[in-house]
Amino acid sequence: MKTIAINQYGSADEFTMVDMPTTEPQADEVQVAIHAFSLNPMDIAGRMGALSSPFTDLWAFPLVLGWDFAGVITKMGKAVTGFNIGDAVFGSAAPAHAANNGTYGEFITVNTKELAHLPAGLSFDQTAALPIAGLTAYYGMKHNLKLQSGQKILVQGGAGGVGLFAIQIAKAFGAYVATTASANHRDLLTRLGADEVIDYHETDPAAVLHDYDAVFLTPLVILILVSRS
């Protein structure tokens, strides 16, 4: 299969086309022909060599990166249930996937634990952007913050990949949501449900927000803070 791989860590200039054997599914796995994949901050960290164990335990060069994907099932293991060949699906590869089994290729083989059927009305491109960002936002709201209806939350970096989901999920939980973003993102975030959008270029959120129950700091904001430290 054709892949987009790297032969050493570095900048985006390291990407090159590499032919690799197609991965075959085990009993509890499916093989998916990839129609779309998405990029997350961890993809960039992986390419730069900034990830460590357990992510890199099975890695070697040439290395095919990538986790989030959407596509069509082409092969199935004997123990798989709930899916059929030809199903349109989306999901995420194992955090410690093998070097030749990332999403930057024509096929990927995955366990069905983090695989779902494509929802009606959504495209491959749209669903490929859901898994890591969506689950990060949901897990943060549901399990870490235990957000309740009527609570007030600040989502830092609402226009980022995780932030966009965090706003919508918080509103679905019945919370009042404020968020920080550039002024050009105000209309989008308001349409997604944000009750208050603060232009962080002009206003310090701490100066205008009081009595909030939680702050959700998105991974992109964390990455920026770390890079500036």
C-alpha positions in Angstrom: 0.0 0.0 0.0 1.0 3.6 -0.5 1.8 5.6 2.6 3.1 9.0 3.7 6.0 8.2 6.0 9.0 9.7 7.6 12.5 8.1 7.7 13.7 10.3 10.6 12.2 12.8 13.0 12.0 16.5 12.0 10.0 19.0 10.1 7.2 18.4 7.7 9.8 18.2 4.9 10.6 14.7 6.2 7.4 13.3 4.7 7.8 11.1 1.7 5.8 8.4 -0.3 6.7 4.9 0.8 5.3 1.5 -0.3 4.6 -0.9 2.6 2.9 -4.2 2.9 -0.8 -4.0 3.6 -1.6 -4.7 7.3 -3.8 -7.8 7.8 -6.5 -8.0 10.6 -6.2 -10.4 13.5 -9.3 -12.2 14.9 -10.7 -9.2 16.7 -9.7 -6.6 14.1 -10.9 -5.0 10.9 -9.0 -3.6 7.9 -10.2 -0.2 6.8 -9.6 1.5 3.4 -8.9 5.1 4.5 -10.9 7.8 2.9 -9.9 10.6 5.2 -7.6 11.2 8.2 -7.1 14.2 10.5 -4.2 15.8 12.2 -3.9 16.5 15.9 -1.2 18.1 18.1 0.1 14.6 18.9 0.7 14.0 15.2 3.0 17.0 15.2 4.7 15.8 18.4 5.2 12.4 16.9 6.8 13.7 13.7 9.2 15.9 15.8 10.2 13.0 18.0 8.6 14.5 21.1 6.5 11.4 22.0 7.9 8.6 24.2 6.7 5.3 25.6 4.1 3.9 25.3 3.4 5.7 22.0 6.7 4.8 20.4 7.1 1.2 21.7 6.3 -0.4 18.3 7.8 2.4 16.1 10.6 2.1 13.6 11.6 3.9 10.4 10.0 4.3 7.9 7.2 5.4 10.2 3.6 6.0 9.3 2.0 8.4 11.7 -1.6 9.2 12.4 -4.5 8.1 14.6 -7.9 9.5 13.6 -9.5 8.2 10.4 -12.7 7.4 8.4 -13.2 4.8 5.7 -14.7 1.6 4.6 -14.2 -1.9 6.1 -12.4 -4.2 3.5 -11.5 -7.2 5.7 -12.7 -8.6 9.0 -11.3 -11.0 11.7 -13.3 -14.1 12.6 -14.3 -12.8 16.0 -15.6 -9.4 15.0 -19.3 -8.7 15.5 -21.5 -5.7 14.8 -19.7 -4.7 11.6 -19.7 -5.9 8.0 -17.4 -5.6 5.0 -18.4 -2.5 3.1 -19.5 -0.6 6.3 -18.5 3.1 6.4 -16.8 3.7 9.8 -14.6 6.1 11.7 -12.4 5.7 14.7 -8.9 6.0 16.1 -5.9 3.8 15.9 -4.3 2.3 19.1 -2.1 4.9 20.9 0.9 2.6 20.5 0.2 1.5 16.9 2.9 -0.3 14.8 5.2 1.7 12.6 3.4 0.6 9.4 -0.1 1.0 10.8 -0.8 4.7 11.1 -3.5 6.5 9.3 -1.3 8.2 6.7 -1.7 5.2 4.3 -4.3 3.5 2.1 -5.3 1.0 4.8 -5.2 0.6 8.5 -5.9 -2.4 10.7 -7.7 -1.7 14.0 -9.5 -3.2 16.9 -13.2 -2.4 16.9 -13.1 -1.0 20.5 -12.7 2.6 19.2 -14.6 2.1 15.9 -18.1 3.3 15.1 -20.4 3.4 12.1 -20.5 6.7 10.1 -23.5 8.7 11.3 -26.1 9.6 8.8 -25.5 13.0 7.2 -21.8 13.2 8.1 -19.0 12.8 5.5 -15.7 10.9 5.8 -13.9 14.3 6.2 -16.1 15.4 9.0 -16.0 12.1 11.0 -12.3 11.8 10.7 -12.0 15.0 12.8 -14.1 13.6 15.6 -12.3 10.9 17.6 -9.4 12.4 19.6 -10.7 15.9 19.8 -14.3 14.8 20.5 -13.4 12.2 23.1 -10.9 14.6 24.8 -13.7 17.2 25.2 -16.3 14.7 26.3 -14.1 13.0 28.8 -13.0 16.3 30.3 -16.6 17.5 30.7 -18.1 14.2 31.9 -15.4 12.5 33.9 -12.8 15.2 35.0 -15.1 18.2 35.6 -18.3 16.2 36.2 -20.1 19.2 34.7 -23.7 19.7 35.8 -26.7 21.6 34.4 -26.7 25.2 35.5 -22.9 25.4 36.2 -20.7 28.0 34.5 -17.6 27.0 32.6 -14.8 28.9 30.8 -13.4 27.0 27.7 -10.0 28.4 26.9 -9.3 28.4 23.2 -12.8 27.7 22.0 -11.9 27.9 18.3 -9.5 25.0 18.5 -10.3 21.4 17.6 -11.1 20.3 21.1 -12.6 23.7 22.1 -15.2 23.5 19.4 -16.5 20.2 20.8 -16.1 21.3 24.4 -18.5 24.2 23.9 -21.1 22.1 22.3 -20.8 19.3 24.9 -20.9 21.7 27.8 -24.1 23.3 26.3 -25.6 19.8 25.9 -25.0 19.3 29.6 -26.9 22.5 30.3 -24.0 24.7 31.4 -23.4 28.4 30.8 -20.4 28.6 28.6 -17.9 31.4 28.2 -14.9 31.0 25.8 -11.8 32.8 24.7 -11.0 33.3 21.0 -10.0 35.9 18.4 -12.7 38.3 17.3 -13.0 36.7 13.9 -14.3 33.5 15.5 -17.0 35.1 17.5 -19.9 34.4 15.1 -18.9 30.7 14.7 -18.7 30.1 18.5 -21.9 31.9 19.1 -23.6 29.6 16.6 -22.2 26.6 18.4 -23.8 27.8 21.6 -21.2 29.9 23.5 -23.0 32.4 25.8 -20.0 34.7 25.9 -17.0 35.1 23.6 -14.0 37.0 25.0 -11.4 38.4 22.6 -8.3 37.5 24.6 -6.3 40.0 22.5 -8.3 42.8 24.1 -9.6 41.5 27.4 -8.2 39.5 30.3 -10.9 36.8 31.1 -10.0 37.1 34.8 -11.1 40.7 34.7 -14.6 40.1 33.5 -15.5 36.6 34.6 -16.5 35.8 38.2 -18.0 32.9 40.2 -17.3 30.2 37.6 -17.4 26.5 38.5 -14.7 25.2 36.1 -12.1 26.1 33.5 -11.4 23.8 30.6 -7.9 24.3 29.2 -7.7 22.8 25.7 -4.6 20.8 24.6 -3.7 23.5 22.0 -3.6 26.1 24.7 -1.5 23.8 26.8 0.9 23.3 23.9 1.2 27.1 23.4 1.9 27.6 27.1 4.6 24.9 27.1 6.3 26.3 24.0 6.4 29.7 25.6 7.9 28.5 28.9 
